[in-house]
Amino acid sequence: MNLIEVTSQEHQKEFINMAVRLYRNEKNWIRPLDKDIEGLFHPETNKLFRNGAKARRWLLQDSEGKTIGRIAAFINPKMKEKQPTGGVGFFECINDKSAAFKLFDVAKEWLQSEGMEAMDGPINFGERDKWWGLLIEGFTEPNYNMPWNFKYYQKFFEDYGFKLYFKQFTYQRPVQKLRFDQKMIDRANLIIANPEYEFRYIQGKELQEKAPEYFMTVYNKAWARHLGKSLSLKEAQLMFGKMKPIIDPRLIYFGFYKGEPVSFFINIPEINQIFKHVNGKMNLIGKLKFLWYKTFSPPNKMLGLVFGVVPDHQGKGVESAMIISYDKMSNSPSFPYKTIEMNWIGDFNPKMMRVCEQLLADIYKTHHTYRYLFDREKAFERHPIFD
């Protein structure tokens, strides 16, 4: 077997195409957009490089020159861990343990040479909400920017010595005709009846001009301390700008107290139901296909991105009020979405798990994020639990 570092355009194409060949007979695999993968590895499209991040990629070929595996390794200076920790991701391999271990070895050796003391994987070279974790249960079609892999990968990671760092759950529930616990309904109705509270979706000019500010306000109070990063208004505006082509105003829901935003429930249509038809290419033909399916066969599944309530209003019934008031709106006969999935709920976040349970959602998929400590004698610790 021969390892080749990805250094040319030909190698870059092969990094994409080997996965296409590997999964060609898997009906539930959806080819990611080429640009979503390749763009991560170039400074022009991944701002992490501007902050000192580094990345390397390798292809593994057999004796006949056929590509049988690939892997990427990366260092993100923004990752704050007890020890310097790098990442491995975009791992693909035939069902051959020796090939898999050779790929893990080259990534580990490079990370060690860069001063790392551990590696997490499989993870993304960027934000956690994309390409993060190994699919363990729920081998149905992946949501947009979520990984799908063969079942035998789990044994590769665990036999090599990776240990479970945390689990990521995807919850699912039908959108309509749910029955809620009466205590939850009563608690919600007390808040809804309070004229100082208002719950509604955002549309028109308010969606473009004010929604980013509302989102930033709630996010920074509800989530920033857990995730270690506050959101600027410019970043929030950029996020909503990127979502603009697929936003459905009926899926952007906010709660207000005395006119100030205190909660949100941000959803988007699950666009992999459209992207599965474009074969990874957003060229002219791909864009025409996207517009066709978006218009004539739109998604019937919504993807829950984030749910949040500012601390001052937690435990008062606002969570229940958001859920019940949104449920009343979504039960309209004209509401086109039949199911909702909520991605990326870490097992270290019991509060968000309880929110999903309040929504009467069940765990539908499970991903594992693993960690490998280079010092094999060092005590292993799982991800800390959010308080």
N, C-alpha and C positions, 0 to 999 in steps of 0.2 A: 504493500500500500504506500501511496505517495501523497504527502501533504503539499499543497500549493497555496501560498498566500495570495489573496485577491488584490491585484495591483493594476489590472487593465480593464478596459470596457468589456473585453471578451470574458474575463473572469466574472465581472459583475453580472453579465447576462446569464452565465452558467449558475451563479449563486441563486438566481431566481428560477431558472428553468429546471434545475435538478429536483426542486420541490414539486414542480408541475408534473414531471415524469413520475416521481415517487407516489403521488396521490392520484394518478390518473384514473384509477378504478375505485376510488372512494367516493361514494355518492354524497356523503355529508360534508366533505371538505369543500370549502369555497375559496377559490383562488383570491388572495389579497390583491389589491391594486399594486402593480409594480412600483409606482412612484411612492407609495406609502412605506415600502420596505427600503428601496434604494435611497430615498431621500434622507433617511436617518444617518447615512454614512458619509455625508458631504457637508462641509462647513457652510455652504451656501443655503442649505435647507435645514440644518440642525444647529441651533444657536448654542448648544452645549459646547461645541468646539471653541467658541469664543471665550469660554470660561475655563479652558485648560483640559477639557475632556479629551480622551484618546480612544481609538477603536481599531481593531484588527479583525480581518476575516480570513477564513481558510476553507479550501475545498479539499476533500479526500478522494483520491482516485485509486481504482484497483490496478492490477498488473496490466490490464488491457487499455488503460486510459479512460475508463468509464467512471464518472463521478458517482460515488456511493455515499457521500456525506458532506455536511457543511457545518460550520459553527462561527459565531462571532464572539469576541471578548471586548469589554469596554471598561473604562474608568470614568466615573462621573464624580468630580470633586464635590458636588452638592450632596452626595450620599454621606450622611453623618452616622457612623457606627462606632462601636467600641474599639474595633480594629480597622485599619484600612481595608475596604472591601470593594472588589470589582464585581463585574457581572459577566455572565455568558448567556447567550440567547440565539434565536434563529437557528437552533440545532435541528438538523434533519439527518436521518441515517437509515440505511437498510437494516434489517434485523440481524445484526452481527455485533456481538458485544466487543470484540477486539477492535472493530472499526470505531465504535462509539467511544471506547476508552482512549483511543489514539486522538480523537478530537478533543475530549476533555483534557488530555495531557498537554496538548499544544496550547490550549487556552490558559491552563493553570501555569505553565512555564512562563508564558509571556506576562501574565499578571504578577507573578512572583518577581520577575525581572524589573517590574515597574514599582516594586515596593508594597504590593498588596499582600495581605495576610489571610484573605478569605475570598470566596466568590459565591455569589448568589445566582441561581438559575432555575429554569430559564426565565430571563427577564428582558425588558426592553432597554434600548439605549435612549432613554428619555423618560417620559411620564409613566406612572404606574398604571394608568387606565388603558394602556395599549400593550399588546403582545407580552403579557405578564402571566407567568405561571404555566404549569404543565397540566393538561386536561387529564383528570383521573376518573371522573364519573360524568355521564351525560353526553355521550358521543353523538349528539345531534348537530345540526348546522350551527356554526359559530356566529355570534353577533359580530358586527363590524369592528375590526381591529382587535378581535379576541382570538387567541390561538386555538388551533385544532391539531391534534397529533395522534400517532398510533399508540395503542395501549401498551405496547412493549417498551416504550420509552421509560415508563416508570421504573421498571427493573434496571435499566441502564443506569439511571441516576442513583438509585438506592444501592445497587451493587458496587458502584464506584466509590461510594462513601458519602454522598450528599445526604443531609438529614433535613427533615421537615422543619422549615422556619415558620411558616404559617399557611393556613388554608384560605382560599378565596371561594366564596359561594356566589352562585347566580340563583336568584329567587325568581319564581314565576307564579303568576295567578291570572285567572280570567279577569277581564275588565268589568264585565257586567254581571248583574244578578247575584251579587254576593250577600251573604248574611253576616252581620256584625254582632258581636257580643252586646247585649243591652246596656251593660255598664259603660261600654265605650261610646255607644250612641248617646246615652244620657250626659256623659262628660262632655262630648262634642257639642251637644245642643246647648249646654250652658254657655259655652264660649261663643257659639254662633249667634245666640240671642243677645249677647253683649254688644251694644251699638258701637263700642270703641274698637271692636275687631271687624275686619273685613277680609273676605277670602274671594279671590277672583283670578281669572287668567288675564294675561296681558296681550293687547292687540294694537294694531295701527301704529301711530307715531310713538306711542308710549313704549311699544316693544323695542323699537330701534333706539329711542332717545333716552329712556329711563330704566329699562330692564337691566342693562349692565350695571348701573349704579345700585339698583335694588339688590342685585345678586352679590355684588362686591360687599355691600354692607352686611348682609346676613352671613355670607361665607366667612368673612374675616372674624366675626364674632363666634360663629358656630364651629368652624373647622380649622382655622389657621393654626391654633395652638396645638392641635393634634398632628397636623401635617407639616408643621414647622415652617410655613411660608404664608405670608399675607399676599393678597391679590390687589394689584393696583387697578385703578379705573381703566387705564389703557389696556391692561391685560384682559379685563372683563369685556371691554368693547371688542377687542380682537377675537375673543372666544365667540361672542354672539355674531360677529361678522362672518367667521368661518362657518357657523351653523346656518347662516341665513338661507342658503339654497335649499335646505331641507326642513327648516323650522315650520312646525304647525302651531299656530298661536293657541290652539286648544290644549297643547301639551306643556305650556309654560304657566305655572300656577304660583301665586304669591299670597301670603297672609300679611295683613297690616294691623298695627295697633296705633290708634290715634294718628293715622296717616303715615306712620313710619314702618318700613318693611321689617318683619320679624321672622318670616319663614318662607321657604320655597320648596317647590317640587318640580324639578326640571327634567323633561322627557323629550325625546326625539323619535321620529319614525325609525324603525330598525331597517337601515338602508342596505344591509347585506342581502335582503330579499330582492333588491334591485341589482346590486353589484355582482351577484352570482351570474348574471346574464352577460357581463361585459368582458369576461375572461381576462381580468387583470389590466385591461388597457383602457385608459381614458383618452384615447385619440378621437378623431372625428366620429368614427363608427361607434366607439364606446359611449361617447356623449349622446349620440342619437338614440342608442339603445336605452341609456339611462332616462332620457326624457320620455321615451315611449312607455317604458314600464312604470315610471313615476306617474304618468298621466292615465294610462289605461289598465294598469295592474299594480296599484300602489300598495305599500306595505299594510298588512293587517295586524302587525305587532308593533308595540311601542317599547322603547328602551328607556328605563329610568336611569338617568345620569346621576342625580344627587338629590337628597332630601335633607333639609336642615332647619333647625329652629334655634334662635339665639338663646343663650343660657338663661337670661332673665325671664323667658317665657316657657322654658322647659318644665315639665311636670305639672302644668296647669290645665292640660287638656288641649293645648294648641295642636299637638301632633294628631290627636283624634279628630279635632275640628277640621284640620286640613284634609284628612283622609275621607271623612264623611261628606264634607262639602264637595270635594272633587268627585266622589262617587256619584253624588246626585247629578252632577253635570255630565259625567261620562256615561250615564245610563240612558241618555237620550238616544232614540232610534237612529238618529243621523250620525252618531259617533261611530267612525269606521273601524276602530281598533278592537280586536277580540281578546288579545292577551298582552300582558306587560311582563317584561323581564327586567330585573334589577341586577346589574353586573357588579362584580368587584366589591363584595362585602367581606372584609377580612374577619377571620375568627377572633382577631384581637380587638374587635369593635362590637362588644355586646349590645351597646345602645342601638346601633343601626340594625343589628340582627333582630332586636325586639321590635323595631319599627316595621321591618318586613313581616314579622309574625303578626303584628297588629293589622297589617294589610292583608292578612290571610294568605300570604304567599308561602310556597313550599320551596325547599332547596331543589333545584333542577339540574344544576351542574356544579362540580367541584374541581378547582384547580389547586395544585400545590406549588408553593415557592420553596425551593430548597436552599440550604447554605452548606458550603464545604469549607471547613477550617483547615488551612495548610498545616498548622501545628496539630497533629492528630492526637496529642495528649491534652490539648486545651479543652476546658469544660465548655460544652455546647449549651447555649441558651436560646430558647424560642423568642419570637417577637413579643415585646411587652404588651400587656393588655391596656387599652385606653380606659381611663377612669371616667 
